Amino acid sequence: MDRMKVYYRTRAGFTLLEVVASIVLIAIVSMIAAAAVVYVAQGFVLVSTGTEMARNVHIATSRIIKELESLNSITETKSAPDPDITYKDPDLTSHTLSYNGTALLLDSVTLLDGFFDGNSFEFRYLNSYDNSPTHALHSLDTEMVEIWMKMDLGNGSSVEFTTRVFLRNL
């Protein structure tokens, strides 16, 4: 009898049930952690895309604003679906800002590409800052140009950018 008690006291290890239960718990915790990592990665990609888009839109709109503020005269405008504006700078060189459905171009050089989804860019012409856009084409009383863009974030959502430019030299 004493020998049996010694045997049970010195025996070490886990039963099969304990090992299986531990493996199941580790698997559940691993699945939860993996799902969290996937959500964090998706969030990172979304934020990276949004940041890149905002940076590119800022660069493109800064260039457009610079061009429009210094224009000397508007020679031609077109409305949707492919709006453009042809103008002359102070040196009387002709330039064209255009949108072809996928990219924003300045004299056939791409300013912004990859974020547009269809007809999502417009030039809108205003008579004053307080007015809403009055017409889709330039007229003699145009004082400002409103630039409107709708950008696709790639996950089914989009964001709109609008800026107004006072035409100083007209």
Phi and psi restraints in degrees (value plus and minus 20) as a CYANA .aco file:
   2 ASP   PHI     -83.2   -43.2
   2 ASP   PSI     -53.9   -13.9
   3 ARG   PHI     -85.8   -45.8
   3 ARG   PSI     -58.7   -18.7
   4 MET   PHI     -85.5   -45.5
   4 MET   PSI     -60.2   -20.2
   5 LYS   PHI     -84.8   -44.8
   5 LYS   PSI     -60.2   -20.2
   6 VAL   PHI     -84.8   -44.8
   6 VAL   PSI     -60.9   -20.9
   7 TYR   PHI     -80.9   -40.9
   7 TYR   PSI     -65.1   -25.1
   8 TYR   PHI     -90.4   -50.4
   8 TYR   PSI     -52.3   -12.3
   9 ARG   PHI     -92.9   -52.9
   9 ARG   PSI     -53.8   -13.8
  10 THR   PHI    -109.3   -69.3
  10 THR   PSI     -31.9     8.1
  11 ARG   PHI     -90.2   -50.2
  11 ARG   PSI     107.1   147.1
  12 ALA   PHI    -142.5  -102.5
  12 ALA   PSI     138.9   178.9
  13 GLY   PHI     108.0   148.0
  13 GLY   PSI    -197.9  -157.9
  14 PHE   PHI    -137.3   -97.3
  14 PHE   PSI     133.7   173.7
  15 THR   PHI    -101.1   -61.1
  15 THR   PSI     144.9   184.9
  16 LEU   PHI     -80.5   -40.5
  16 LEU   PSI     -59.0   -19.0
  17 LEU   PHI     -82.5   -42.5
  17 LEU   PSI     -62.2   -22.2
  18 GLU   PHI     -85.4   -45.4
  18 GLU   PSI     -60.7   -20.7
  19 VAL   PHI     -85.1   -45.1
  19 VAL   PSI     -66.0   -26.0
  20 VAL   PHI     -82.7   -42.7
  20 VAL   PSI     -63.2   -23.2
  21 ALA   PHI     -82.6   -42.6
  21 ALA   PSI     -60.4   -20.4
  22 SER   PHI     -84.1   -44.1
  22 SER   PSI     -62.7   -22.7
  23 ILE   PHI     -84.3   -44.3
  23 ILE   PSI     -61.5   -21.5
  24 VAL   PHI     -83.1   -43.1
  24 VAL   PSI     -64.0   -24.0
  25 LEU   PHI     -84.4   -44.4
  25 LEU   PSI     -61.9   -21.9
  26 ILE   PHI     -83.9   -43.9
  26 ILE   PSI     -59.0   -19.0
  27 ALA   PHI     -84.4   -44.4
  27 ALA   PSI     -62.3   -22.3
  28 ILE   PHI     -84.5   -44.5
  28 ILE   PSI     -66.6   -26.6
  29 VAL   PHI     -83.3   -43.3
  29 VAL   PSI     -58.9   -18.9
  30 SER   PHI     -84.4   -44.4
  30 SER   PSI     -60.2   -20.2
  31 MET   PHI     -85.4   -45.4
  31 MET   PSI     -61.0   -21.0
  32 ILE   PHI     -84.4   -44.4
  32 ILE   PSI     -63.5   -23.5
  33 ALA   PHI     -85.1   -45.1
  33 ALA   PSI     -59.8   -19.8
  34 ALA   PHI     -84.4   -44.4
  34 ALA   PSI     -61.0   -21.0
  35 ALA   PHI     -83.1   -43.1
  35 ALA   PSI     -59.8   -19.8
  36 ALA   PHI     -84.4   -44.4
  36 ALA   PSI     -60.7   -20.7
  37 VAL   PHI     -83.8   -43.8
  37 VAL   PSI     -60.2   -20.2
  38 VAL   PHI     -82.8   -42.8
  38 VAL   PSI     -64.8   -24.8
  39 TYR   PHI     -84.5   -44.5
  39 TYR   PSI     -59.4   -19.4
  40 VAL   PHI     -84.5   -44.5
  40 VAL   PSI     -62.3   -22.3
  41 ALA   PHI     -84.4   -44.4
  41 ALA   PSI     -62.0   -22.0
  42 GLN   PHI     -83.6   -43.6
  42 GLN   PSI     -61.4   -21.4
  43 GLY   PHI     -82.6   -42.6
  43 GLY   PSI     -60.8   -20.8
  44 PHE   PHI     -82.3   -42.3
  44 PHE   PSI     -64.0   -24.0
  45 VAL   PHI     -83.8   -43.8
  45 VAL   PSI     -63.0   -23.0
  46 LEU   PHI     -82.9   -42.9
  46 LEU   PSI     -65.1   -25.1
  47 VAL   PHI     -86.4   -46.4
  47 VAL   PSI     -60.0   -20.0
  48 SER   PHI     -83.2   -43.2
  48 SER   PSI     -63.8   -23.8
  49 THR   PHI     -83.2   -43.2
  49 THR   PSI     -65.4   -25.4
  50 GLY   PHI     -82.8   -42.8
  50 GLY   PSI     -60.0   -20.0
  51 THR   PHI     -86.6   -46.6
  51 THR   PSI     -64.3   -24.3
  52 GLU   PHI     -82.6   -42.6
  52 GLU   PSI     -62.0   -22.0
  53 MET   PHI     -84.1   -44.1
  53 MET   PSI     -66.4   -26.4
  54 ALA   PHI     -81.4   -41.4
  54 ALA   PSI     -60.9   -20.9
  55 ARG   PHI     -83.3   -43.3
  55 ARG   PSI     -67.0   -27.0
  56 ASN   PHI     -85.9   -45.9
  56 ASN   PSI     -59.7   -19.7
  57 VAL   PHI     -84.3   -44.3
  57 VAL   PSI     -61.2   -21.2
  58 HIS   PHI     -81.8   -41.8
  58 HIS   PSI     -65.2   -25.2
  59 ILE   PHI     -82.7   -42.7
  59 ILE   PSI     -66.5   -26.5
  60 ALA   PHI     -85.3   -45.3
  60 ALA   PSI     -65.5   -25.5
  61 THR   PHI     -88.5   -48.5
  61 THR   PSI     -53.6   -13.6
  62 SER   PHI     -81.3   -41.3
  62 SER   PSI     -62.8   -22.8
  63 ARG   PHI     -86.3   -46.3
  63 ARG   PSI     -63.3   -23.3
  64 ILE   PHI     -82.5   -42.5
  64 ILE   PSI     -64.3   -24.3
  65 ILE   PHI     -80.5   -40.5
  65 ILE   PSI     -64.9   -24.9
  66 LYS   PHI     -79.3   -39.3
  66 LYS   PSI     -65.2   -25.2
  67 GLU   PHI     -83.2   -43.2
  67 GLU   PSI     -67.7   -27.7
  68 LEU   PHI     -90.9   -50.9
  68 LEU   PSI     -54.9   -14.9
  69 GLU   PHI     -86.4   -46.4
  69 GLU   PSI     -48.8    -8.8
  70 SER   PHI    -119.7   -79.7
  70 SER   PSI     -18.0    22.0
  71 LEU   PHI     -85.6   -45.6
  71 LEU   PSI     130.6   170.6
  72 ASN   PHI    -118.5   -78.5
  72 ASN   PSI     -56.4   -16.4
  73 SER   PHI    -179.2  -139.2
  73 SER   PSI     131.2   171.2
  74 ILE   PHI    -119.0   -79.0
  74 ILE   PSI     104.3   144.3
  75 THR   PHI    -120.2   -80.2
  75 THR   PSI     -47.2    -7.2
  76 GLU   PHI    -180.4  -140.4
  76 GLU   PSI     125.2   165.2
  77 THR   PHI    -155.7  -115.7
  77 THR   PSI     129.6   169.6
  78 LYS   PHI    -150.0  -110.0
  78 LYS   PSI     128.1   168.1
  79 SER   PHI    -121.3   -81.3
  79 SER   PSI    -194.6  -154.6
  80 ALA   PHI     -73.3   -33.3
  80 ALA   PSI     133.4   173.4
  81 PRO   PHI    -105.4   -65.4
  81 PRO   PSI     -36.0     4.0
  82 ASP   PHI    -143.1  -103.1
  82 ASP   PSI      58.1    98.1
  83 PRO   PHI     -89.3   -49.3
  83 PRO   PSI     125.9   165.9
  84 ASP   PHI    -171.9  -131.9
  84 ASP   PSI     145.2   185.2
  85 ILE   PHI    -158.8  -118.8
  85 ILE   PSI     104.8   144.8
  86 THR   PHI    -128.2   -88.2
  86 THR   PSI     111.8   151.8
  87 TYR   PHI    -166.7  -126.7
  87 TYR   PSI     148.5   188.5
  88 LYS   PHI    -134.7   -94.7
  88 LYS   PSI     117.1   157.1
  89 ASP   PHI    -104.1   -64.1
  89 ASP   PSI     159.5   199.5
  90 PRO   PHI     -78.8   -38.8
  90 PRO   PSI     -44.3    -4.3
  91 ASP   PHI    -105.0   -65.0
  91 ASP   PSI     -16.0    24.0
  92 LEU   PHI      45.4    85.4
  92 LEU   PSI       5.7    45.7
  93 THR   PHI    -106.0   -66.0
  93 THR   PSI     113.8   153.8
  94 SER   PHI    -103.1   -63.1
  94 SER   PSI     115.7   155.7
  95 HIS   PHI    -154.0  -114.0
  95 HIS   PSI     134.5   174.5
  96 THR   PHI    -151.4  -111.4
  96 THR   PSI     104.0   144.0
  97 LEU   PHI    -117.6   -77.6
  97 LEU   PSI     105.4   145.4
  98 SER   PHI    -163.3  -123.3
  98 SER   PSI     142.6   182.6
  99 TYR   PHI    -150.2  -110.2
  99 TYR   PSI     106.4   146.4
 100 ASN   PHI    -127.2   -87.2
 100 ASN   PSI      -4.0    36.0
 101 GLY   PHI      80.9   120.9
 101 GLY   PSI     -42.6    -2.6
 102 THR   PHI    -152.2  -112.2
 102 THR   PSI     -41.1    -1.1
 103 ALA   PHI    -162.4  -122.4
 103 ALA   PSI     132.1   172.1
 104 LEU   PHI    -120.4   -80.4
 104 LEU   PSI     106.1   146.1
 105 LEU   PHI    -143.0  -103.0
 105 LEU   PSI     126.3   166.3
 106 LEU   PHI    -142.2  -102.2
 106 LEU   PSI      92.2   132.2
 107 ASP   PHI      30.8    70.8
 107 ASP   PSI      27.7    67.7
 108 SER   PHI      47.9    87.9
 108 SER   PSI     -11.2    28.8
 109 VAL   PHI    -122.0   -82.0
 109 VAL   PSI     109.4   149.4
 110 THR   PHI     -90.2   -50.2
 110 THR   PSI     104.0   144.0
 111 LEU   PHI    -113.8   -73.8
 111 LEU   PSI     -57.6   -17.6
 112 LEU   PHI    -171.9  -131.9
 112 LEU   PSI     110.3   150.3
 113 ASP   PHI    -170.3  -130.3
 113 ASP   PSI     134.3   174.3
 114 GLY   PHI      74.3   114.3
 114 GLY   PSI     -27.9    12.1
 115 PHE   PHI    -136.4   -96.4
 115 PHE   PSI     -29.2    10.8
 116 PHE   PHI    -102.4   -62.4
 116 PHE   PSI     129.8   169.8
 117 ASP   PHI    -152.5  -112.5
 117 ASP   PSI      69.6   109.6
 118 GLY   PHI      57.9    97.9
 118 GLY   PSI    -165.9  -125.9
 119 ASN   PHI     -99.3   -59.3
 119 ASN   PSI      63.3   103.3
 120 SER   PHI    -151.5  -111.5
 120 SER   PSI      13.7    53.7
 121 PHE   PHI    -165.1  -125.1
 121 PHE   PSI     116.4   156.4
 122 GLU   PHI    -166.2  -126.2
 122 GLU   PSI     126.4   166.4
 123 PHE   PHI    -119.9   -79.9
 123 PHE   PSI     109.3   149.3
 124 ARG   PHI    -141.9  -101.9
 124 ARG   PSI     116.8   156.8
 125 TYR   PHI    -127.5   -87.5
 125 TYR   PSI     115.5   155.5
 126 LEU   PHI    -145.1  -105.1
 126 LEU   PSI     131.8   171.8
 127 ASN   PHI    -106.8   -66.8
 127 ASN   PSI     -46.7    -6.7
 128 SER   PHI    -176.0  -136.0
 128 SER   PSI     149.5   189.5
 129 TYR   PHI     -85.8   -45.8
 129 TYR   PSI     -55.2   -15.2
 130 ASP   PHI     -98.2   -58.2
 130 ASP   PSI     -37.3     2.7
 131 ASN   PHI    -101.5   -61.5
 131 ASN   PSI     134.2   174.2
 132 SER   PHI     -99.4   -59.4
 132 SER   PSI     141.7   181.7
 133 PRO   PHI     -74.7   -34.7
 133 PRO   PSI     110.3   150.3
 134 THR   PHI    -117.2   -77.2
 134 THR   PSI     -45.3    -5.3
 135 HIS   PHI    -178.7  -138.7
 135 HIS   PSI     139.1   179.1
 136 ALA   PHI    -106.9   -66.9
 136 ALA   PSI     -33.7     6.3
 137 LEU   PHI    -140.4  -100.4
 137 LEU   PSI     133.2   173.2
 138 HIS   PHI     -83.9   -43.9
 138 HIS   PSI     121.9   161.9
 139 SER   PHI    -153.5  -113.5
 139 SER   PSI     154.2   194.2
 140 LEU   PHI     -84.9   -44.9
 140 LEU   PSI     -46.3    -6.3
 141 ASP   PHI    -113.4   -73.4
 141 ASP   PSI     -10.1    29.9
 142 THR   PHI     -87.6   -47.6
 142 THR   PSI     106.2   146.2
 143 GLU   PHI    -131.6   -91.6
 143 GLU   PSI     -44.6    -4.6
 144 MET   PHI    -159.1  -119.1
 144 MET   PSI     135.4   175.4
 145 VAL   PHI    -140.4  -100.4
 145 VAL   PSI     108.3   148.3
 146 GLU   PHI    -119.5   -79.5
 146 GLU   PSI     110.8   150.8
 147 ILE   PHI    -128.3   -88.3
 147 ILE   PSI     101.5   141.5
 148 TRP   PHI    -140.2  -100.2
 148 TRP   PSI     110.9   150.9
 149 MET   PHI    -153.6  -113.6
 149 MET   PSI     119.5   159.5
 150 LYS   PHI    -138.3   -98.3
 150 LYS   PSI      97.7   137.7
 151 MET   PHI    -128.5   -88.5
 151 MET   PSI     120.0   160.0
 152 ASP   PHI    -112.2   -72.2
 152 ASP   PSI     106.0   146.0
 153 LEU   PHI    -102.2   -62.2
 153 LEU   PSI     -30.3     9.7
 154 GLY   PHI      71.0   111.0
 154 GLY   PSI     -23.0    17.0
 155 ASN   PHI    -139.5   -99.5
 155 ASN   PSI       3.7    43.7
 156 GLY   PHI      71.7   111.7
 156 GLY   PSI     -24.9    15.1
 157 SER   PHI    -133.0   -93.0
 157 SER   PSI     142.7   182.7
 158 SER   PHI    -163.2  -123.2
 158 SER   PSI     147.2   187.2
 159 VAL   PHI    -157.4  -117.4
 159 VAL   PSI     125.4   165.4
 160 GLU   PHI    -128.6   -88.6
 160 GLU   PSI     122.0   162.0
 161 PHE   PHI    -143.3  -103.3
 161 PHE   PSI     114.8   154.8
 162 THR   PHI    -156.4  -116.4
 162 THR   PSI     115.7   155.7
 163 THR   PHI    -163.2  -123.2
 163 THR   PSI     130.5   170.5
 164 ARG   PHI    -136.0   -96.0
 164 ARG   PSI     121.7   161.7
 165 VAL   PHI    -144.0  -104.0
 165 VAL   PSI     103.5   143.5
 166 PHE   PHI     -99.4   -59.4
 166 PHE   PSI     107.4   147.4
 167 LEU   PHI    -106.2   -66.2
 167 LEU   PSI      73.9   113.9
 168 ARG   PHI     -88.0   -48.0
 168 ARG   PSI     -58.0   -18.0
 169 ASN   PHI    -113.9   -73.9
 169 ASN   PSI     -12.5    27.5
